Amino acid sequence: MAKKELFDLVVIGSGPGGYVAAVRAAQLGLKTACVEKEPRLGGVCLNVGCIPSKALLDSSEYFHLAKDHFADHGIKIGKLSLDLAAMMARKEEVVAELTENVRKLLEGNSISIFHGTARLAGADRIEVKQKTGSAGKKKGRIIEAKAIILATGSIPVQVPGLEFDGRRIVTSTEALAFDAVPKHLGVVGGGYIGLELGAVWLRLGSKVTVVEMLPQIAATMDGQVARTLDRILRKQGLDIRLKTRVSGAKISRNKVSVILETNGREEIMSCDRLLVAVGRRPLTQNLGLEEAGVETDARTGHVLVDEAYRTSIPTLYAIGDLIAGPMLAHKASAEGIAVAECIAGLPGEVNYDAIPAVVYTWPEVASVGLTEEQVKERNIPYCVGTYPFSGAGRARCMGEKDGFVKLIAHSKTDRIIGVHIIGPRAADMIAECVLAMEFGASSEDIARTVHGHPTFAEALQEAAMAVRKCSIYAS
């Protein structure tokens, strides 16, 4: 018979949403447990997503700077070589340190950790199966709880005709751990994941072709920013094919033959590896949702929740990639805090109008709020202020003149409704904009705030000043 244990709350999944929810719940006095199917905590983000990809992006950027830009600063080096194994080892060290920190965080808050595969066994209990012995047999453990949070994350979408084999046709997980630099890497999907991983291998010496069926890369971006990013990435050497569909692929020895269709014309592209990055979908398989009576969106597979993150079963909650909204780690973490507070009887909530999005190419792209296209669609009267990084002293000192800051404000109230940045340190600059939107700030508030000199943030202040020139005279 399976062993039974009772908790106030059990969280299934230890990613950025799950472990944050568990810690906040423990802080609020709930006896909490966290179940994770993988040997290491941290979920996709820490193990095979956000963290390892950023580690490789930073390492590859250093290699690119040494190869192409150090000489501009008067730094001369001898023959440059790449030790890919050492780069991968550093990435793994970063991941191991952070996942260990998550374990210490949970244990430090007296959270019970169970490693195994969880499945709902009712409205107030789950069954956790753990592997035992060399034969891999699983023993079951029943965990009862007054509330259960589902935070199992997402998995890559698989495209018919482009089935993953883990070696030649791969997901982002395998693309983070190639044992050699591909001569030609094909990337299906011009979204955040495809562009970031394409940038890594381009810097390390690959020819990279990004295939996108839509008219622009990074389709959710502000159009002006997306067009600028497209131009810069092409200048860096990225081959981008827009309005092009991949209808199939065939592996032959060490090559992948990819069928491309553009404007009714068909061609074959040959590459060493093919990364399929067309999106992700909620990971709900074998979770027992249907048997438990949890309602999901028939089209997207998202778990349906109310404003307190309750599912159709009052004791079951869901957050992160399982529910609607952008699949971002920081969105999941914010929901983790909110759902724990709701379960504890506090008014937890997330402001979905002020969630930043970042693309870690170089230059970086960061945004919050509405794009100019969305503002137009909603017939909102607006003013736009832009300022190029070429006018910022700090950017010129670094030799990083590409990109600009774009600030959108309501023309009647001057309230900031969107900020879009493409340029150096955009990922860090966006935090000021998120805070401004949280507090309902106007462009004048930013324009009148003293910014350090010389800094990248001065470009944001200048863009805000440009908005004021419009707002003052707008009718």
PyMOL commands that set and color helices and strands:
alter all, ss='L'
color gray80, all
select helices_A, chain A and resi 18-27+43-48+50-68+70-73+84-108+172-175+192-203+223-236+289-292+320-322+329-343+352-354+372-377+389-391+393-398+426-438+443-448+458-473
alter helices_A, ss='H'
color red, helices_A
select strands_A, chain A and resi 3-12+32-36+112-115+117-122+125-132+137-150+154-156+169-170+184-188+207-211+239-241+244-252+255-262+265-271+273-276+280-282+316-318+357-359+364-369+382-388+404-410+416-423
alter strands_A, ss='S'
color yellow, strands_A
deselect
rebuild
show_as cartoon
